[in-house]
């Protein structure tokens, strides 16, 4: 057993860590189930995780709404006289044959944000289906660089271990 404060090796029966003085929580006897209760990882992190999923969904939509006009303009959709055709003495500007891309990407971003919002809402309400949805959403979000990856890893760290299922089921509302 190791101290949760400094990592020092603690001998069985010691009440405090000899290095930092932190009280040692006794381990349950072998064979007794570990009941997480109000001190478990899921209980401590569920509220924060739900809020983070809601914020991440809104952040994704906001970022896309900022980037959308630039993508549309790059594809030649701003409607200028020089967009999307061969002009005299000019080269070809824009990609008018690709104007289907912004609506498709917008639908994907909004679907992903809706999934994140449903995950956050379910976790905050302690819905029985929310743990499964959070794990699926986390796996789908792992490939979204930086913020999505961090949130996905955090979600998987909290909800995937075997004791997490039992702890979530105890606090879930059917």
N, CA, C and O atoms as a DFTB+ gen file, in Angstrom:
696 C
 N C O
     1  1       0.854      -1.160       0.000
     2  2       0.000       0.000       0.000
     3  2       0.905       1.231       0.000
     4  3       1.991       1.221       0.581
     5  1       0.433       2.302      -0.670
     6  2       1.209       3.525      -0.789
     7  2       0.387       4.717      -0.314
     8  3      -0.842       4.698      -0.381
     9  1       1.068       5.750       0.163
    10  2       0.417       6.975       0.632
    11  2      -0.180       7.710      -0.562
    12  3       0.469       7.847      -1.598
    13  1      -1.416       8.183      -0.417
    14  2      -2.055       8.913      -1.502
    15  2      -1.521      10.334      -1.610
    16  3      -1.807      11.019      -2.592
    17  1      -0.756      10.794      -0.630
    18  2      -0.211      12.148      -0.665
    19  2       1.174      12.224      -1.278
    20  3       1.428      13.050      -2.155
    21  1       2.085      11.349      -0.810
    22  2       3.481      11.460      -1.258
    23  2       3.964      10.217      -2.001
    24  3       5.032      10.252      -2.613
    25  1       3.214       9.129      -1.964
    26  2       3.610       7.914      -2.664
    27  2       4.525       7.003      -1.877
    28  3       4.987       5.992      -2.408
    29  1       4.799       7.330      -0.630
    30  2       5.668       6.527       0.230
    31  2       5.037       5.159       0.486
    32  3       3.820       5.052       0.643
    33  1       5.864       4.120       0.526
    34  2       5.388       2.781       0.845
    35  2       4.952       2.755       2.316
    36  3       5.709       3.179       3.190
    37  1       3.741       2.261       2.594
    38  2       3.209       2.227       3.954
    39  2       3.037       0.773       4.364
    40  3       2.474      -0.031       3.621
    41  1       3.517       0.453       5.525
    42  2       3.410      -0.895       6.055
    43  2       1.998      -1.127       6.603
    44  3       1.367      -0.186       7.084
    45  1       1.498      -2.349       6.540
    46  2       0.173      -2.632       7.098
    47  2       0.123      -2.301       8.583
    48  3       1.051      -2.608       9.331
    49  1      -0.962      -1.676       8.998
    50  2      -1.152      -1.339      10.400
    51  2      -0.740       0.081      10.761
    52  3      -1.094       0.559      11.838
    53  1      -0.003       0.769       9.895
    54  2       0.388       2.149      10.189
    55  2      -0.821       3.061      10.024
    56  3      -1.573       2.935       9.058
    57  1      -1.005       3.985      10.976
    58  2      -2.161       4.879      10.946
    59  2      -1.892       6.140      10.142
    60  3      -2.821       6.734       9.593
    61  1      -0.628       6.558      10.066
    62  2      -0.262       7.758       9.313
    63  2       0.997       7.476       8.508
    64  3       1.775       6.579       8.831
    65  1       1.178       8.258       7.458
    66  2       2.385       8.146       6.633
    67  2       3.555       8.729       7.410
    68  3       3.453       9.828       7.955
    69  1       4.659       8.006       7.464
    70  2       5.827       8.466       8.207
    71  2       6.521       9.638       7.516
    72  3       7.214      10.419       8.167
    73  1       6.336       9.765       6.194
    74  2       7.003      10.838       5.461
    75  2       6.221      12.149       5.529
    76  3       6.795      13.189       5.853
    77  1       4.891      12.116       5.223
    78  2       4.124      13.363       5.144
    79  2       3.093      13.527       6.257
    80  3       2.535      14.614       6.407
    81  1       2.824      12.490       7.037
    82  2       1.887      12.599       8.147
    83  2       0.419      12.474       7.764
    84  3      -0.454      12.693       8.603
    85  1       0.133      12.129       6.524
    86  2      -1.253      11.983       6.081
    87  2      -1.865      10.722       6.673
    88  3      -1.220       9.673       6.697
    89  1      -3.132      10.814       7.162
    90  2      -3.787       9.613       7.703
    91  2      -3.976       8.558       6.609
    92  3      -4.262       8.880       5.455
    93  1      -3.812       7.313       6.993
    94  2      -3.939       6.195       6.073
    95  2      -5.350       5.642       6.183
    96  3      -5.840       5.372       7.280
    97  1      -5.998       5.478       5.039
    98  2      -7.322       4.861       5.020
    99  2      -7.136       3.358       5.035
   100  3      -6.461       2.818       4.158
   101  1      -7.712       2.668       6.001
   102  2      -7.516       1.215       6.062
   103  2      -8.205       0.528       4.887
   104  3      -9.271       0.949       4.438
   105  1      -7.578      -0.529       4.405
   106  2      -8.154      -1.319       3.329
   107  2      -9.218      -2.253       3.894
   108  3      -9.098      -2.710       5.031
   109  1     -10.263      -2.542       3.110
   110  2     -11.250      -3.509       3.579
   111  2     -10.640      -4.907       3.593
   112  3      -9.693      -5.173       2.853
   113  1     -11.167      -5.796       4.420
   114  2     -10.640      -7.167       4.454
   115  2     -10.764      -7.832       3.081
   116  3     -11.659      -7.518       2.296
   117  1      -9.851      -8.746       2.821
   118  2      -9.858      -9.465       1.555
   119  2     -11.179     -10.225       1.406
   120  3     -11.655     -10.861       2.347
   121  1     -11.757     -10.147       0.213
   122  2     -13.012     -10.830      -0.055
   123  2     -14.225      -9.945       0.142
   124  3     -15.310     -10.288      -0.326
   125  1     -14.077      -8.815       0.820
   126  2     -15.193      -7.884       0.998
   127  2     -15.286      -7.004      -0.241
   128  3     -14.263      -6.522      -0.725
   129  1     -16.493      -6.783      -0.768
   130  2     -16.624      -5.908      -1.930
   131  2     -16.313      -4.461      -1.532
   132  3     -16.675      -4.009      -0.446
   133  1     -15.641      -3.755      -2.426
   134  2     -15.317      -2.357      -2.174
   135  2     -16.507      -1.519      -2.622
   136  3     -16.794      -1.449      -3.817
   137  1     -17.189      -0.897      -1.703
   138  2     -18.333      -0.053      -2.019
   139  2     -17.831       1.378      -2.165
   140  3     -17.287       1.954      -1.223
   141  1     -18.015       1.933      -3.326
   142  2     -17.490       3.267      -3.592
   143  2     -18.293       4.342      -2.875
   144  3     -17.710       5.248      -2.279
   145  1     -19.617       4.260      -2.920
   146  2     -20.467       5.234      -2.231
   147  2     -20.174       6.657      -2.648
   148  3     -19.927       6.930      -3.823
   149  1     -20.200       7.562      -1.691
   150  2     -20.022       8.974      -1.999
   151  2     -18.565       9.350      -2.215
   152  3     -18.280      10.483      -2.601
   153  1     -17.636       8.433      -1.978
   154  2     -16.226       8.737      -2.166
   155  2     -15.669       8.173      -3.456
   156  3     -14.473       8.309      -3.717
   157  1     -16.496       7.547      -4.267
   158  2     -16.024       6.896      -5.474
   159  2     -15.686       7.874      -6.581
   160  3     -16.104       9.032      -6.563
   161  1     -14.926       7.388      -7.540
   162  2     -14.479       8.200      -8.663
   163  2     -15.653       8.745      -9.466
   164  3     -15.643       9.913      -9.854
   165  1     -16.657       7.926      -9.719
   166  2     -17.800       8.381     -10.505
   167  2     -18.552       9.477      -9.763
   168  3     -18.899      10.503     -10.348
   169  1     -18.801       9.264      -8.486
   170  2     -19.548      10.239      -7.697
   171  2     -18.826      11.584      -7.655
   172  3     -19.466      12.633      -7.729
   173  1     -17.514      11.560      -7.537
   174  2     -16.741      12.806      -7.454
   175  2     -16.672      13.546      -8.782
   176  3     -16.520      14.767      -8.789
   177  1     -16.781      12.840      -9.908
   178  2     -16.527      13.451     -11.217
   179  2     -17.743      13.602     -12.114
   180  3     -17.647      14.257     -13.152
   181  1     -18.876      13.028     -11.760
   182  2     -20.015      12.982     -12.680
   183  2     -20.563      14.371     -13.005
   184  3     -20.898      14.644     -14.158
   185  1     -20.656      15.236     -12.025
   186  2     -21.182      16.588     -12.243
   187  2     -20.258      17.372     -13.181
   188  3     -20.714      17.991     -14.142
   189  1     -18.975      17.338     -12.891
   190  2     -18.000      18.043     -13.719
   191  2     -18.015      17.511     -15.139
   192  3     -17.976      18.284     -16.097
   193  1     -18.072      16.191     -15.280
   194  2     -18.070      15.587     -16.599
   195  2     -19.299      15.992     -17.408
   196  3     -19.185      16.283     -18.598
   197  1     -20.466      16.014     -16.780
   198  2     -21.683      16.426     -17.475
   199  2     -21.591      17.859     -17.969
   200  3     -21.964      18.158     -19.103
   201  1     -21.097      18.739     -17.118
   202  2     -20.947      20.147     -17.513
   203  2     -19.938      20.284     -18.643
   204  3     -20.163      21.044     -19.584
   205  1     -18.826      19.557     -18.560
   206  2     -17.808      19.632     -19.605
   207  2     -18.333      19.157     -20.957
   208  3     -17.973      19.725     -21.988
   209  1     -19.176      18.127     -20.972
   210  2     -19.751      17.667     -22.243
   211  2     -20.670      18.728     -22.832
   212  3     -20.667      18.937     -24.045
   213  1     -21.453      19.401     -22.000
   214  2     -22.321      20.478     -22.509
   215  2     -21.485      21.634     -23.057
   216  3     -21.777      22.161     -24.130
   217  1     -20.456      22.021     -22.327
   218  2     -19.598      23.127     -22.769
   219  2     -18.856      22.747     -24.039
   220  3     -18.724      23.568     -24.947
   221  1     -18.369      21.512     -24.115
   222  2     -17.631      21.082     -25.303
   223  2     -18.533      21.095     -26.544
   224  3     -18.086      21.480     -27.625
   225  1     -19.779      20.683     -26.399
   226  2     -20.708      20.731     -27.531
   227  2     -20.932      22.155     -28.008
   228  3     -20.919      22.413     -29.211
   229  1     -21.139      23.085     -27.078
   230  2     -21.328      24.492     -27.444
   231  2     -20.051      25.065     -28.062
   232  3     -20.117      25.835     -29.021
   233  1     -18.893      24.693     -27.516
   234  2     -17.610      25.146     -28.037
   235  2     -17.399      24.674     -29.481
   236  3     -16.882      25.425     -30.309
   237  1     -17.789      23.459     -29.777
   238  2     -17.655      22.926     -31.132
   239  2     -18.505      23.710     -32.122
   240  3     -18.049      24.045     -33.215
   241  1     -19.746      24.001     -31.732
   242  2     -20.639      24.751     -32.612
   243  2     -20.099      26.167     -32.823
   244  3     -20.091      26.666     -33.949
   245  1     -19.655      26.807     -31.761
   246  2     -19.117      28.160     -31.875
   247  2     -17.895      28.193     -32.796
   248  3     -17.788      29.064     -33.659
   249  1     -16.992      27.262     -32.612
   250  2     -15.812      27.194     -33.473
   251  2     -16.182      26.985     -34.927
   252  3     -15.575      27.583     -35.815
   253  1     -17.172      26.143     -35.180
   254  2     -17.590      25.897     -36.553
   255  2     -18.250      27.132     -37.164
   256  3     -18.012      27.455     -38.328
   257  1     -19.074      27.816     -36.385
   258  2     -19.732      29.014     -36.907
   259  2     -18.727      30.117     -37.226
   260  3     -18.974      30.944     -38.104
   261  1     -17.609      30.135     -36.530
   262  2     -16.547      31.093     -36.843
   263  2     -15.800      30.660     -38.105
   264  3     -15.442      31.508     -38.923
   265  1     -15.561      29.377     -38.279
   266  2     -14.800      28.873     -39.425
   267  2     -15.631      28.781     -40.707
   268  3     -15.072      28.837     -41.803
   269  1     -16.931      28.642     -40.591
   270  2     -17.793      28.417     -41.760
   271  2     -17.680      29.497     -42.830
   272  3     -17.549      29.150     -44.004
   273  1     -17.722      30.785     -42.496
   274  2     -17.604      31.787     -43.573
   275  2     -16.274      31.702     -44.319
   276  3     -16.223      31.957     -45.522
   277  1     -15.208      31.349     -43.623
   278  2     -13.912      31.246     -44.287
   279  2     -13.868      30.047     -45.232
   280  3     -13.308      30.140     -46.324
   281  1     -14.449      28.935     -44.824
   282  2     -14.512      27.776     -45.706
   283  2     -15.374      28.076     -46.920
   284  3     -15.010      27.741     -48.048
   285  1     -16.508      28.704     -46.688
   286  2     -17.400      29.039     -47.796
   287  2     -16.699      29.977     -48.777
   288  3     -16.812      29.809     -49.991
   289  1     -15.978      30.959     -48.249
   290  2     -15.245      31.875     -49.122
   291  2     -14.134      31.185     -49.879
   292  3     -13.906      31.479     -51.052
   293  1     -13.438      30.268     -49.223
   294  2     -12.350      29.544     -49.887
   295  2     -12.873      28.668     -51.014
   296  3     -12.162      28.409     -51.985
   297  1     -14.091      28.221     -50.889
   298  2     -14.683      27.396     -51.943
   299  2     -15.294      28.236     -53.051
   300  3     -15.787      27.690     -54.038
   301  1     -15.270      29.558     -52.904
   302  2     -15.796      30.429     -53.947
   303  2     -17.246      30.792     -53.746
   304  3     -17.920      31.164     -54.706
   305  1     -17.744      30.698     -52.540
   306  2     -19.160      30.940     -52.299
   307  2     -19.491      32.325     -51.801
   308  3     -20.606      32.544     -51.330
   309  1     -18.559      33.285     -51.884
   310  2     -18.864      34.622     -51.405
   311  2     -19.603      35.443     -52.452
   312  3     -20.125      36.516     -52.146
   313  1     -19.649      34.954     -53.665
   314  2     -20.436      35.613     -54.701
   315  2     -19.768      36.801     -55.359
   316  3     -20.459      37.609     -55.979
   317  1     -18.468      36.944     -55.258
   318  2     -17.782      38.041     -55.937
   319  2     -17.726      37.767     -57.432
   320  3     -17.870      36.626     -57.872
   321  1     -17.520      38.800     -58.191
   322  2     -17.496      38.636     -59.643
   323  2     -16.332      37.765     -60.108
   324  3     -16.377      37.233     -61.217
   325  1     -15.310      37.608     -59.304
   326  2     -14.158      36.820     -59.707
   327  2     -14.197      35.401     -59.160
   328  3     -13.253      34.638     -59.365
   329  1     -15.266      35.033     -58.473
   330  2     -15.326      33.725     -57.838
   331  2     -15.826      32.654     -58.796
   332  3     -16.839      32.845     -59.470
   333  1     -15.156      31.583     -58.856
   334  2     -15.659      30.372     -59.476
   335  2     -15.727      30.355     -60.984
   336  3     -16.540      29.608     -61.529
   337  1     -14.928      31.128     -61.693
   338  2     -14.913      31.024     -63.141
   339  2     -13.561      31.488     -63.657
   340  3     -12.756      32.071     -62.931
   341  1     -13.342      31.212     -64.927
   342  2     -12.113      31.677     -65.570
   343  2     -12.355      33.114     -66.004
   344  3     -13.202      33.383     -66.855
   345  1     -11.626      34.006     -65.430
   346  2     -11.772      35.415     -65.812
   347  2     -10.711      35.805     -66.816
   348  3      -9.680      35.142     -66.926
   349  1     -10.953      36.870     -67.545
   350  2      -9.950      37.321     -68.523
   351  2      -8.672      37.763     -67.803
   352  3      -8.702      38.648     -66.947
   353  1      -7.578      37.147     -68.156
   354  2      -6.305      37.482     -67.543
   355  2      -6.160      36.971     -66.123
   356  3      -5.179      37.288     -65.451
   357  1      -7.096      36.203     -65.667
   358  2      -7.050      35.676     -64.297
   359  2      -7.068      34.148     -64.345
   360  3      -7.392      33.541     -65.365
   361  1      -6.722      33.572     -63.253
   362  2      -6.825      32.125     -63.121
   363  2      -8.193      31.754     -62.595
   364  3      -9.064      32.607     -62.425
   365  1      -8.365      30.500     -62.345
   366  2      -9.630      30.000     -61.800
   367  2      -9.631      30.192     -60.300
   368  3      -8.670      29.823     -59.625
   369  1     -10.696      30.766     -59.772
   370  2     -10.811      31.007     -58.337
   371  2     -11.970      30.199     -57.773
   372  3     -13.044      30.130     -58.371
   373  1     -11.742      29.598     -56.630
   374  2     -12.819      28.896     -55.944
   375  2     -13.032      27.491     -56.454
   376  3     -12.411      27.038     -57.415
   377  1     -13.937      26.820     -55.766
   378  2     -14.293      25.443     -56.093
   379  2     -15.817      25.324     -56.056
   380  3     -16.358      24.724     -55.128
   381  1     -16.517      25.880     -57.039
   382  2     -17.974      25.866     -56.957
   383  2     -18.567      24.457     -56.977
   384  3     -19.692      24.261     -56.515
   385  1     -17.847      23.493     -57.492
   386  2     -18.334      22.117     -57.491
   387  2     -18.252      21.481     -56.103
   388  3     -18.734      20.366     -55.907
   389  1     -17.651      22.177     -55.145
   390  2     -17.524      21.657     -53.776
   391  2     -18.458      22.367     -52.796
   392  3     -18.258      22.249     -51.587
   393  1     -19.445      23.082     -53.257
   394  2     -20.312      23.848     -52.362
   395  2     -21.236      22.945     -51.537
   396  3     -21.955      23.442     -50.671
   397  1     -21.233      21.672     -51.778
   398  2     -21.985      20.726     -50.946
   399  2     -21.258      20.441     -49.630
   400  3     -21.859      19.922     -48.690
   401  1     -19.970      20.777     -49.562
   402  2     -19.165      20.457     -48.389
   403  2     -19.564      21.240     -47.131
   404  3     -19.715      20.617     -46.080
   405  1     -19.743      22.569     -47.176
   406  2     -20.113      23.279     -45.942
   407  2     -21.414      22.781     -45.292
   408  3     -21.435      22.609     -44.073
   409  1     -22.493      22.543     -46.042
   410  2     -23.693      22.025     -45.371
   411  2     -23.480      20.629     -44.761
   412  3     -24.015      20.334     -43.693
   413  1     -22.710      19.784     -45.429
   414  2     -22.437      18.448     -44.898
   415  2     -21.637      18.538     -43.594
   416  3     -21.974      17.888     -42.604
   417  1     -20.574      19.350     -43.606
   418  2     -19.775      19.502     -42.397
   419  2     -20.567      20.167     -41.276
   420  3     -20.373      19.840     -40.106
   421  1     -21.453      21.092     -41.620
   422  2     -22.305      21.731     -40.618
   423  2     -23.219      20.696     -39.965
   424  3     -23.390      20.701     -38.746
   425  1     -23.799      19.818     -40.761
   426  2     -24.662      18.768     -40.212
   427  2     -23.871      17.836     -39.290
   428  3     -24.380      17.430     -38.245
   429  1     -22.645      17.496     -39.658
   430  2     -21.816      16.623     -38.831
   431  2     -21.465      17.307     -37.510
   432  3     -21.543      16.686     -36.451
   433  1     -21.080      18.578     -37.567
   434  2     -20.721      19.307     -36.348
   435  2     -21.925      19.428     -35.422
   436  3     -21.798      19.236     -34.213
   437  1     -23.094      19.745     -35.979
   438  2     -24.280      19.885     -35.143
   439  2     -24.729      18.537     -34.580
   440  3     -25.232      18.480     -33.458
   441  1     -24.557      17.459     -35.335
   442  2     -24.897      16.125     -34.820
   443  2     -23.958      15.754     -33.675
   444  3     -24.394      15.218     -32.656
   445  1     -22.674      16.039     -33.847
   446  2     -21.703      15.757     -32.787
   447  2     -21.987      16.597     -31.545
   448  3     -21.885      16.102     -30.423
   449  1     -22.342      17.860     -31.743
   450  2     -22.675      18.736     -30.612
   451  2     -23.952      18.255     -29.919
   452  3     -24.055      18.318     -28.694
   453  1     -24.921      17.778     -30.697
   454  2     -26.145      17.228     -30.106
   455  2     -25.857      15.983     -29.284
   456  3     -26.440      15.789     -28.217
   457  1     -24.959      15.141     -29.778
   458  2     -24.566      13.946     -29.039
   459  2     -23.869      14.330     -27.731
   460  3     -24.117      13.721     -26.690
   461  1     -22.999      15.338     -27.786
   462  2     -22.317      15.811     -26.579
   463  2     -23.320      16.401     -25.591
   464  3     -23.207      16.183     -24.385
   465  1     -24.303      17.152     -26.102
   466  2     -25.321      17.755     -25.233
   467  2     -26.179      16.667     -24.578
   468  3     -26.494      16.756     -23.392
   469  1     -26.552      15.650     -25.343
   470  2     -27.339      14.550     -24.777
   471  2     -26.528      13.806     -23.713
   472  3     -27.073      13.398     -22.687
   473  1     -25.242      13.632     -23.956
   474  2     -24.368      12.978     -22.980
   475  2     -24.286      13.794     -21.698
   476  3     -24.456      13.260     -20.602
   477  1     -24.027      15.086     -21.839
   478  2     -23.939      15.952     -20.663
   479  2     -25.240      16.004     -19.888
   480  3     -25.236      15.926     -18.659
   481  1     -26.352      16.134     -20.592
   482  2     -27.661      16.184     -19.948
   483  2     -27.944      14.873     -19.206
   484  3     -28.398      14.887     -18.062
   485  1     -27.677      13.755     -19.858
   486  2     -27.905      12.455     -19.224
   487  2     -27.055      12.241     -17.985
   488  3     -27.529      11.705     -16.984
   489  1     -25.792      12.662     -18.055
   490  2     -24.915      12.512     -16.892
   491  2     -25.366      13.411     -15.743
   492  3     -25.338      12.993     -14.586
   493  1     -25.777      14.627     -16.046
   494  2     -26.244      15.534     -14.999
   495  2     -27.533      15.045     -14.357
   496  3     -27.752      15.255     -13.164
   497  1     -28.388      14.394     -15.141
   498  2     -29.652      13.866     -14.618
   499  2     -29.491      12.468     -14.030
   500  3     -30.445      11.906     -13.492
   501  1     -28.288      11.907     -14.129
   502  2     -28.008      10.555     -13.635
   503  2     -28.911       9.519     -14.299
   504  3     -29.382       8.586     -13.648
   505  1     -29.146       9.689     -15.592
   506  2     -29.991       8.760     -16.341
   507  2     -29.292       7.407     -16.457
   508  3     -28.067       7.335     -16.554
   509  1     -30.073       6.355     -16.447
   510  2     -29.492       5.010     -16.487
   511  2     -28.759       4.735     -17.804
   512  3     -27.828       3.930     -17.823
   513  1     -29.151       5.373     -18.885
   514  2     -28.537       5.164     -20.199
   515  2     -27.321       6.053     -20.435
   516  3     -26.604       5.858     -21.417
   517  1     -27.075       7.017     -19.566
   518  2     -26.060       8.032     -19.828
   519  2     -24.634       7.482     -19.771
   520  3     -23.769       7.954     -20.509
   521  1     -24.373       6.508     -18.920
   522  2     -23.013       5.965     -18.839
   523  2     -22.625       5.312     -20.160
   524  3     -21.527       5.536     -20.668
   525  1     -23.516       4.512     -20.711
   526  2     -23.238       3.858     -21.994
   527  2     -23.060       4.892     -23.098
   528  3     -22.132       4.790     -23.901
   529  1     -23.947       5.890     -23.145
   530  2     -23.838       6.937     -24.159
   531  2     -22.534       7.718     -23.989
   532  3     -21.899       8.066     -24.984
   533  1     -22.127       7.998     -22.765
   534  2     -20.887       8.734     -22.522
   535  2     -19.674       7.954     -23.012
   536  3     -18.750       8.536     -23.580
   537  1     -19.670       6.654     -22.800
   538  2     -18.543       5.835     -23.262
   539  2     -18.491       5.815     -24.785
   540  3     -17.416       5.951     -25.369
   541  1     -19.641       5.646     -25.434
   542  2     -19.684       5.652     -26.902
   543  2     -19.262       7.019     -27.436
   544  3     -18.461       7.105     -28.367
   545  1     -19.799       8.082     -26.848
   546  2     -19.450       9.438     -27.280
   547  2     -17.960       9.702     -27.077
   548  3     -17.325      10.345     -27.913
   549  1     -17.408       9.218     -25.989
   550  2     -15.976       9.406     -25.729
   551  2     -15.127       8.716     -26.799
   552  3     -14.148       9.288     -27.278
   553  1     -15.498       7.497     -27.170
   554  2     -14.737       6.812     -28.213
   555  2     -14.838       7.547     -29.546
   556  3     -13.859       7.615     -30.289
   557  1     -16.012       8.098     -29.856
   558  2     -16.175       8.845     -31.099
   559  2     -15.431      10.181     -31.066
   560  3     -15.086      10.723     -32.117
   561  1     -15.185      10.708     -29.882
   562  2     -14.563      12.017     -29.731
   563  2     -13.053      11.922     -29.554
   564  3     -12.375      12.949     -29.576
   565  1     -12.517      10.745     -29.383
   566  2     -11.072      10.602     -29.197
   567  2     -10.268      11.220     -30.334
   568  3      -9.153      11.693     -30.110
   569  1     -10.808      11.226     -31.538
   570  2     -10.064      11.732     -32.693
   571  2     -10.180      13.243     -32.865
   572  3      -9.553      13.797     -33.768
   573  1     -10.948      13.918     -32.042
   574  2     -11.077      15.382     -32.123
   575  2      -9.930      15.986     -31.340
   576  3      -9.921      15.911     -30.111
   577  1      -8.949      16.590     -32.028
   578  2      -7.711      17.010     -31.362
   579  2      -7.903      17.916     -30.151
   580  3      -8.822      18.734     -30.088
   581  1      -7.052      17.745     -29.252
   582  2      -6.819      18.441     -27.993
   583  2      -8.026      18.377     -27.063
   584  3      -8.080      17.486     -26.216
   585  1      -9.001      19.286     -27.183
   586  2     -10.072      19.332     -26.188
   587  2     -10.944      18.082     -26.227
   588  3     -11.304      17.548     -25.178
   589  1     -11.283      17.616     -27.409
   590  2     -12.099      16.411     -27.515
   591  2     -11.376      15.186     -26.992
   592  3     -11.967      14.358     -26.298
   593  1     -10.096      15.069     -27.324
   594  2      -9.307      13.932     -26.858
   595  2      -9.170      13.944     -25.340
   596  3      -9.304      12.905     -24.694
   597  1      -8.903      15.116     -24.772
   598  2      -8.755      15.215     -23.317
   599  2     -10.057      14.856     -22.619
   600  3     -10.053      14.097     -21.649
   601  1     -11.183      15.400     -23.109
   602  2     -12.479      15.101     -22.503
   603  2     -12.826      13.622     -22.651
   604  3     -13.378      13.024     -21.727
   605  1     -12.511      13.029     -23.794
   606  2     -12.789      11.609     -24.007
   607  2     -11.972      10.740     -23.059
   608  3     -12.501       9.793     -22.476
   609  1     -10.699      11.049     -22.900
   610  2      -9.854      10.267     -21.989
   611  2     -10.344      10.412     -20.556
   612  3     -10.381       9.433     -19.811
   613  1     -10.716      11.617     -20.168
   614  2     -11.255      11.856     -18.821
   615  2     -12.524      11.030     -18.596
   616  3     -12.692      10.407     -17.548
   617  1     -13.406      11.033     -19.584
   618  2     -14.653      10.272     -19.473
   619  2     -14.375       8.779     -19.357
   620  3     -14.962       8.099     -18.515
   621  1     -13.495       8.276     -20.186
   622  2     -13.177       6.848     -20.141
   623  2     -12.482       6.482     -18.830
   624  3     -12.728       5.407     -18.283
   625  1     -11.620       7.360     -18.323
   626  2     -10.935       7.107     -17.052
   627  2     -11.939       6.989     -15.902
   628  3     -11.752       6.182     -14.991
   629  1     -12.994       7.790     -15.947
   630  2     -13.983       7.770     -14.866
   631  2     -14.973       6.616     -15.030
   632  3     -15.288       5.946     -14.047
   633  1     -15.469       6.368     -16.232
   634  2     -16.623       5.489     -16.409
   635  2     -16.332       4.057     -16.843
   636  3     -17.210       3.203     -16.721
   637  1     -15.151       3.766     -17.337
   638  2     -14.910       2.425     -17.873
   639  2     -14.535       1.374     -16.826
   640  3     -14.953       0.228     -16.986
   641  1     -13.779       1.677     -15.770
   642  2     -13.404       0.608     -14.834
   643  2     -14.619      -0.153     -14.297
   644  3     -15.707       0.405     -14.165
   645  1     -14.416      -1.418     -13.994
   646  2     -15.517      -2.279     -13.541
   647  2     -16.254      -1.725     -12.322
   648  3     -17.484      -1.773     -12.311
   649  1     -15.582      -1.205     -11.299
   650  2     -16.326      -0.658     -10.162
   651  2     -17.179       0.559     -10.545
   652  3     -18.159       0.871      -9.868
   653  1     -16.805       1.240     -11.630
   654  2     -17.556       2.429     -12.042
   655  2     -18.975       2.063     -12.470
   656  3     -19.909       2.829     -12.231
   657  1     -19.145       0.912     -13.095
   658  2     -20.489       0.502     -13.517
   659  2     -21.382       0.296     -12.303
   660  3     -22.517       0.772     -12.282
   661  1     -20.890      -0.397     -11.307
   662  2     -21.682      -0.633     -10.106
   663  2     -21.987       0.685      -9.400
   664  3     -23.112       0.905      -8.952
   665  1     -20.996       1.554      -9.301
   666  2     -21.202       2.834      -8.630
   667  2     -22.207       3.698      -9.385
   668  3     -23.067       4.332      -8.773
   669  1     -22.100       3.725     -10.729
   670  2     -23.047       4.517     -11.512
   671  2     -24.455       3.941     -11.394
   672  3     -25.427       4.686     -11.277
   673  1     -24.561       2.619     -11.423
   674  2     -25.884       1.996     -11.305
   675  2     -26.540       2.311      -9.970
   676  3     -27.764       2.424      -9.895
   677  1     -25.733       2.455      -8.902
   678  2     -26.294       2.790      -7.594
   679  2     -26.850       4.209      -7.549
   680  3     -27.819       4.481      -6.840
   681  1     -26.231       5.112      -8.311
   682  2     -26.685       6.510      -8.268
   683  2     -27.575       6.877      -9.436
   684  3     -28.097       7.991      -9.471
   685  1     -27.771       5.977     -10.403
   686  2     -28.584       6.275     -11.577
   687  2     -30.072       6.304     -11.244
   688  3     -30.565       5.575     -10.383
   689  1     -30.760       7.178     -11.965
   690  2     -32.212       7.273     -11.842
   691  2     -32.811       6.506     -12.992
   692  3     -32.514       6.818     -14.145
   693  1     -33.654       5.504     -12.729
   694  2     -34.206       4.708     -13.828
   695  2     -35.148       5.516     -14.712
   696  3     -35.694       4.986     -15.680
